[in-house]
Amino acid sequence: MIKPLYTLLAVAALTVLLISGYVLLWEPQGKPLDVSTTQNEDLLELTGSTARLSGEDHIQTATAYSQAIYAAAQDKDRPGAVVLVRDDDPATALATTRLQHMPVNAPMLFVTENGTALPEETRKELERLGPEGVMMDNNVQVYLVGDIDQSVVDEVKKLKLKTRMIYASNPVQLAEVLDEYIAVLESDHRQIVFIASTDALEYAYPAANWNAHMGDGFAYVTPEGVPEETRRILEKRWPYYPYIYVFAPSSVVDNETMAELSQYGHVQRIPGNTPQEMAVRWAGYKDSGHMTSWLVGYKARSVGWGYAEPGHNMLLVNPEDWRTVVPSGVLSHMGKHGFLILTEPGDELPDAARSYLQVIKPEPVYPSQQVFNFAWILGDISDEPVRELDQLLRVSSPSDGNNSSLTTRNNSSLAERNNSSLTAGIITVNKYNQ
């Protein structure tokens, strides 16, 4: 009779011990966010399909992007690391967006004063995030990319965060350094390679957001042609050839440079004569098929968002300040995975965007099956284009009939002008062949 009693007491004690241990392992609730992601309440009252992410300057705006994605209340919603870049080096920041993808999983924040100062907002966000560390890279928690002073590294280390510096003397070389580093993490070189021009970075903004989403290869060309660093990047895809996508019109990257690139792989130019138009084309672009390595290990090629139906998310941003655009890659990488739409310099929506948004505008269906579109409004875009965007994102109603017919005509003229097809929202382009 005594032994069963002892057994019962032992089981009860063990149960209490296990429950207590489990409770002790619970993480404390995270601190409240310092930067509001809904600062413009008047605007949010006017729009049902958008929300604004903004701050008083580009430092706070980048912080708002980070806070919208990473609640950091427990390990599962913390980033693996944080990427720090200079706020006066756009070409380096653009190439670095591919580092935000897995396995690093990182927001992008800024250092200031020529890479010598860690802003207070950035410091607070590093403390709030408490990155887990990248297991595949010895638990590194902060990557400092570009020409950043050692004093900033020391300040980050004082926060008890493990750091790694990635440096090259110029952005073209940095793209090669990043390519090698990521190849080591992934044990392979990506066959997809995006090409941007050092003289026209704004055309490559959509590629940067996609790279934060997918982590594909990235390299630069210059007005003189294909630099040696880019040639080495492409050659390292041997014995397979890369699929190369050029984000620049012929006025920026001429056919001679395209011919040089075609010596290393299959080349396509993303259509669009302006950065705004190219961003829209990229939203509907899709290139699918076999990789050249499919006989060894099958992996389908699927490049581009390829959206031709409702139920998607987008980012609306004015391209005039790259510091508002480039860090937004984290909003393509995680959360709502939005594609990028660029306004005209005066905040006006481009005609190409209006036409495309009519293609993916939701139609009313049975309530349980209804899908919606959504947009993050990034930075200090004025109210008027946001109101217009909200109407384009909303579910269609019978009163939209005239607008739809007008947009249909715009779609037809737009397709003829660019020798592209927006039928069903998919853009088909002629592939460049040497």
C-alpha positions in Angstrom: 0.0 0.0 0.0 2.9 2.3 0.8 4.7 1.8 -2.5 1.8 2.9 -4.7 1.5 6.0 -2.6 5.2 6.8 -3.0 4.9 6.2 -6.7 1.9 8.6 -6.9 3.7 11.3 -5.0 6.8 10.9 -7.2 4.7 11.2 -10.4 3.0 14.3 -9.0 6.3 15.9 -8.0 7.8 15.2 -11.4 4.8 16.7 -13.1 5.0 19.9 -11.1 8.7 20.0 -11.8 8.2 19.7 -15.5 5.4 22.3 -15.7 7.5 24.7 -13.6 10.5 24.2 -15.9 8.3 24.8 -19.0 6.9 28.0 -17.6 10.4 29.3 -16.7 11.4 28.8 -20.3 8.7 31.2 -21.5 10.2 34.4 -22.9 9.2 37.8 -21.4 7.0 40.0 -23.5 8.9 42.2 -25.9 9.1 46.0 -25.3 6.6 48.2 -27.1 7.7 49.6 -30.5 9.3 53.0 -30.3 8.3 54.0 -33.8 4.7 53.9 -34.8 3.9 52.2 -38.1 0.6 54.2 -38.4 1.8 57.8 -37.9 -0.5 59.4 -40.4 -3.9 58.6 -38.8 -5.8 61.0 -41.0 -4.6 59.2 -44.1 -5.4 55.8 -42.7 -8.9 56.9 -42.1 -9.3 57.7 -45.8 -7.8 54.4 -47.1 -9.1 50.9 -46.4 -6.4 49.0 -48.4 -3.2 50.8 -47.4 -1.0 51.5 -44.4 1.9 53.9 -44.1 5.3 53.1 -42.9 7.3 56.3 -42.3 9.5 58.3 -39.9 10.8 61.8 -39.5 13.9 60.8 -41.5 15.4 57.8 -43.4 16.8 56.4 -40.2 13.4 56.1 -38.6 11.8 55.0 -41.8 14.2 52.0 -42.1 13.5 51.3 -38.4 9.7 51.3 -39.1 10.2 48.7 -41.9 12.1 46.5 -39.4 9.4 46.8 -36.7 6.6 46.0 -39.1 8.2 42.7 -39.9 9.9 41.6 -36.7 7.9 41.9 -33.5 10.9 40.4 -31.6 8.7 39.3 -28.7 10.2 35.8 -28.8 12.8 33.9 -30.8 10.5 32.8 -33.6 9.8 36.4 -34.6 13.3 37.7 -34.3 15.6 38.1 -37.3 18.6 36.0 -37.8 20.8 39.1 -38.1 20.8 42.8 -39.0 22.5 44.3 -42.0 24.1 47.7 -41.5 25.1 49.9 -44.5 26.2 53.5 -45.0 23.5 56.0 -45.8 25.7 57.6 -48.5 26.5 54.5 -50.5 23.5 53.4 -52.6 25.3 51.0 -54.9 26.7 49.0 -51.9 23.3 48.9 -50.2 21.6 47.8 -53.5 24.0 44.9 -53.9 23.6 43.9 -50.2 19.8 43.3 -50.3 20.5 39.7 -51.4 22.1 39.2 -48.0 18.7 39.8 -46.3 17.3 36.6 -47.7 17.6 33.2 -45.9 19.6 31.9 -44.2 20.6 35.3 -42.9 17.1 36.7 -42.6 17.8 40.4 -41.8 16.4 43.9 -41.9 18.6 46.7 -43.3 19.5 49.7 -41.1 21.8 52.6 -41.6 25.0 54.1 -40.1 25.7 57.7 -40.8 28.5 60.4 -41.1 30.5 58.6 -43.8 30.2 55.3 -41.9 31.6 56.6 -38.6 28.4 57.0 -36.5 25.8 54.6 -35.2 22.5 56.6 -34.9 20.6 56.3 -31.7 17.5 55.0 -33.5 19.6 52.2 -35.1 21.2 51.3 -31.7 17.8 51.1 -30.0 16.5 48.9 -32.8 19.5 46.5 -32.5 18.8 46.2 -28.8 15.1 45.6 -29.4 15.6 43.0 -32.1 18.2 40.9 -30.3 19.0 38.9 -33.4 19.2 35.1 -33.0 22.4 34.8 -34.9 23.1 33.0 -38.2 23.8 29.4 -37.3 25.5 28.7 -40.6 28.0 31.5 -39.9 29.0 30.9 -36.3 25.9 32.8 -35.0 26.9 36.2 -36.4 24.2 38.7 -35.4 25.2 41.9 -37.2 26.7 42.3 -40.7 28.5 45.6 -41.4 28.7 45.9 -45.2 30.9 48.4 -47.0 33.5 51.0 -45.8 32.3 51.3 -42.2 34.6 52.6 -39.5 36.0 50.3 -36.8 34.5 52.6 -34.1 31.0 51.5 -35.3 32.0 47.9 -35.1 33.2 48.5 -31.5 29.9 50.2 -30.6 27.9 47.2 -31.9 30.1 44.8 -29.9 29.4 46.8 -26.8 25.8 45.7 -27.2 27.1 42.1 -26.9 26.3 41.3 -30.5 28.5 39.2 -32.7 29.7 41.0 -35.9 31.1 40.3 -39.3 32.5 43.0 -41.7 32.1 42.5 -45.4 34.3 45.0 -47.3 35.5 45.9 -50.8 37.0 49.0 -52.2 34.1 49.7 -54.5 30.5 48.4 -55.1 31.5 46.3 -58.2 34.1 44.4 -56.1 31.7 44.2 -53.2 29.1 42.4 -55.5 31.8 39.7 -56.1 32.7 39.4 -52.4 29.0 39.0 -51.5 28.6 36.4 -54.3 31.4 34.3 -52.9 30.2 34.7 -49.3 26.7 33.6 -50.1 27.9 30.8 -52.3 29.8 29.5 -49.2 26.7 29.7 -47.1 24.6 27.9 -49.7 27.3 25.6 -51.0 26.6 26.7 -54.6 26.5 29.7 -56.9 23.0 30.9 -57.9 22.4 30.4 -61.6 20.1 33.4 -61.6 22.1 36.7 -61.9 20.7 40.2 -62.0 22.6 43.0 -63.7 22.4 46.7 -62.8 24.3 49.7 -64.2 26.4 51.7 -61.8 25.2 54.8 -63.6 21.4 54.1 -63.3 20.7 52.3 -60.0 17.1 53.4 -59.9 16.2 50.9 -62.6 17.4 48.1 -60.4 15.2 48.9 -57.4 12.7 46.2 -58.3 15.6 43.7 -58.6 16.8 44.7 -55.1 13.4 44.0 -53.5 13.2 40.7 -55.4 16.6 39.7 -54.2 15.7 40.4 -50.6 12.7 38.0 -51.4 14.7 35.3 -53.2 18.5 36.0 -52.8 19.6 35.5 -56.4 22.9 36.6 -57.8 23.7 40.3 -58.4 26.4 42.1 -60.4 27.2 45.5 -62.0 28.1 46.7 -65.4 29.6 50.2 -66.1 29.5 52.6 -69.0 32.7 51.0 -70.2 31.2 47.5 -70.4 31.4 44.4 -68.3 34.0 44.7 -65.5 36.4 41.9 -64.7 34.7 41.3 -61.3 31.3 40.7 -63.1 33.0 38.4 -65.6 34.4 36.3 -62.7 31.0 36.2 -61.1 29.4 34.8 -64.3 32.3 32.4 -65.0 32.0 30.8 -61.6 28.6 29.3 -62.7 30.6 26.9 -64.8 30.0 24.1 -65.9 26.4 25.5 -66.1 25.6 28.8 -67.7 23.8 31.5 -65.8 20.4 33.1 -66.6 21.2 36.8 -66.7 18.5 39.5 -66.3 19.5 43.1 -67.1 17.6 45.9 -65.3 18.3 48.8 -67.6 17.0 50.1 -71.0 19.2 50.2 -74.1 19.9 53.8 -73.5 21.8 52.8 -70.3 23.1 49.3 -71.1 23.7 49.2 -74.9 23.5 46.1 -77.2 27.3 45.8 -77.2 27.4 45.2 -73.4 24.4 42.8 -73.8 26.5 40.9 -76.4 29.4 40.7 -73.9 27.1 39.3 -71.2 25.7 36.8 -73.7 29.1 35.1 -73.9 28.5 33.8 -70.4 24.9 32.7 -70.5 21.3 33.4 -71.5 20.5 37.1 -71.4 17.2 38.9 -71.1 16.5 42.6 -70.7 13.6 43.5 -68.4 11.3 45.8 -70.5 10.6 49.4 -69.5 11.9 52.8 -70.6 11.7 54.4 -67.2 12.3 53.1 -63.7 8.6 53.4 -63.0 7.6 51.4 -66.1 10.3 48.8 -65.4 9.0 48.3 -61.8 5.5 47.6 -63.2 6.8 45.3 -65.9 8.7 43.3 -63.3 5.5 42.9 -61.2 3.9 41.0 -64.1 7.1 39.4 -65.4 7.7 35.6 -65.1 10.4 33.5 -66.7 10.0 29.7 -66.0 11.7 26.6 -67.1 14.5 24.2 -66.5 17.9 25.2 -65.1 20.8 24.1 -67.1 21.8 21.8 -64.2 18.4 20.0 -64.2 20.0 16.6 -65.3 22.1 16.6 -62.1 19.6 17.9 -59.6 16.2 19.1 -60.8 15.3 22.6 -59.8 12.8 24.7 -61.8 13.6 28.2 -62.8 11.0 30.7 -61.7 12.1 34.3 -62.0 9.8 37.3 -61.4 6.6 37.9 -59.5 4.4 37.1 -62.5 1.2 38.5 -60.9 -1.8 38.6 -63.1 -4.6 38.1 -60.6 -5.8 39.8 -57.4 -4.8 38.9 -53.9 -1.4 40.4 -53.7 0.5 43.1 -51.8 2.7 45.9 -53.1 5.0 48.7 -51.9 4.4 52.3 -53.1 7.5 54.5 -52.8 8.9 57.7 -54.4 12.3 56.8 -55.9 13.8 60.2 -55.4 15.5 59.1 -52.1 17.1 55.7 -52.4 17.3 55.5 -48.6 13.6 55.1 -48.4 13.5 52.5 -51.3 16.3 50.1 -50.7 15.7 49.1 -47.0 12.1 48.3 -48.0 13.4 45.0 -49.3 12.6 43.5 -45.9 8.9 44.0 -46.8 9.4 41.8 -49.8 11.4 39.3 -48.0 9.0 38.6 -45.1 5.5 39.6 -44.0 3.2 40.4 -47.0 6.0 39.8 -49.6 5.1 42.9 -51.6 6.4 43.9 -55.1 7.6 47.4 -55.7 5.7 50.2 -57.5 7.5 53.6 -58.0 5.7 56.9 -58.2 6.7 59.7 -60.6 9.0 62.3 -59.0 6.0 64.5 -58.0 4.3 61.5 -56.3 1.9 60.9 -59.1 1.0 57.3 -60.0 2.5 56.3 -63.4 0.1 55.4 -66.2 1.7 52.0 -66.4 0.8 51.4 -62.7 -2.8 52.4 -63.2 -3.2 50.0 -66.1 -1.6 47.1 -64.3 -3.6 47.7 -61.1 -6.7 47.4 -63.2 -5.5 44.0 -64.4 -5.2 42.7 -60.8 -8.2 44.6 -59.4 -10.3 42.2 -57.3 -13.8 41.3 -58.6 -16.6 40.7 -56.2 -17.2 37.0 -55.4 -18.9 35.0 -52.6 -17.7 36.6 -49.3 -15.9 33.5 -48.0 -13.8 33.4 -51.3 -13.2 37.1 -51.7 -9.5 38.2 -52.1 -8.1 41.6 -51.6 -5.0 43.7 -52.6 -3.0 45.7 -50.1 -0.2 48.3 -50.3 2.4 49.7 -47.9 2.8 53.4 -48.4 6.5 54.1 -47.8 7.9 57.5 -46.7 6.1 60.8 -47.1 4.1 60.3 -50.3 1.3 62.9 -50.4 -2.3 62.0 -49.8 -3.7 62.4 -53.3 -1.9 59.4 -55.0 -2.7 57.3 -51.9 -6.4 58.0 -52.3 -6.2 57.1 -56.0 -4.2 53.9 -55.2 -6.8 52.9 -52.6 -9.6 53.0 -55.2 -7.5 50.9 -57.6 -6.9 48.3 -54.9 -10.5 48.0 -53.7 -12.9 45.3 -54.9 -14.6 46.4 -58.1 -18.2 47.7 -58.0 -20.8 48.4 -60.8 -19.9 52.1 -60.7 -16.3 51.3 -61.9 -17.5 50.3 -65.3 -16.4 53.5 -67.1 -13.0 53.5 -65.4 -12.5 49.9 -66.4 -13.2 50.6 -70.1 -10.9 53.5 -70.0 -8.1 51.5 -68.5 -8.7 48.7 -71.1 -7.9 51.2 -73.8 -4.8 52.4 -71.9 -3.7 48.8 -71.6 -3.9 48.3 -75.3 -2.0 51.4 -76.2 0.6 50.6 -73.5 1.1 47.1 -74.9 1.5 48.4 -78.4 4.0 51.0 -77.4 6.3 48.6 -75.6 5.9 45.6 -77.9 4.9 43.6 -74.9 1.8 41.8 -73.9 -0.3 42.5 -70.8 -2.9 39.9 -71.7 -4.0 38.3 -68.4 -1.3 40.5 -66.8 1.7 38.4 -68.0 4.4 40.3 -69.9 6.1 38.4 -72.7 9.4 39.7 -74.0 11.7 38.6 -76.8 14.8 37.0 -75.4 18.1 38.5 -76.4 20.2 36.2 -78.5 23.7 36.8 -79.6 
